[in-house]
Amino acid sequence: MTTTTHAELLDALQAHLHEDTTSLPDNQIDEALDFAEARIRKEVRAREMETDSSISLTSGTRTVALPSNFIGHRRLYLSTSPIRQLRFVTPEYYWATWMSSTTGEPEEFTVEADNFLFGPTPGSDYTGQVLFYSLAALTPSVTPDLFTNHPDLYWYGTLVELAPFLGASDSDIIRWESGYQRSKELVLMSNQRDRHPGPLVRRRIGSVV
């Protein structure tokens, strides 16, 4: 059975559970799916989770609210001429370096609570562009790219979270958790291949191909 939508995932899970003479209401499966997605957000970083957004930096204000559904940054730059890519620093380094009221064109940033912090504090208004990790919930009307490309990650993740509702056996829990770990590893490997080119092929000058 092809699983490409929220409804198809629920149907496939219900069919799988019915084989074990177990039935659960859809809202209980959706609750388990929510927990699986929360776990995925903590453990997975992949190309399919990347999105970008513009942010507005205001003169004299060091903080800017994080974009909605932000779970981690990839890159941040100012739309100046030339473009300035900002360096990420730890909060400890940020406050040791930029605690004073120095203002100017930001060079570095950090993340605290639900905000970006810029150093130095912007001396003018700027527009920034941030590439970040985000993962929308799988719903009847929203299908994240991560689910489209890796439905098995959601399948096994949801089964693991369903285990307490089902009173699942140890062997089932081990099997589902192993499936989740294997799926996650394949996602991370796929992401690694997307980030790096293949091995360099050297060709001898004058060789016959």
Protein Blocks (a to p, Z undefined) as FASTA:
>chain_A
ZZfbfklmmmmmmmmmmmnopacdfklmmmmmmmmmmmmmmmpccfklgccddddddehi
abdcddehiabdfbdcdfdddddddddddfklmmmmmmpmcdcddfbdcdehjbccdddd
dfbdcdddddddddddddfkbccfklmmmmmlmmmmmmmmmmmmnopafklmmmmmmmmm
mmmmmmmmmmmmmmpccddddddehiaZZ
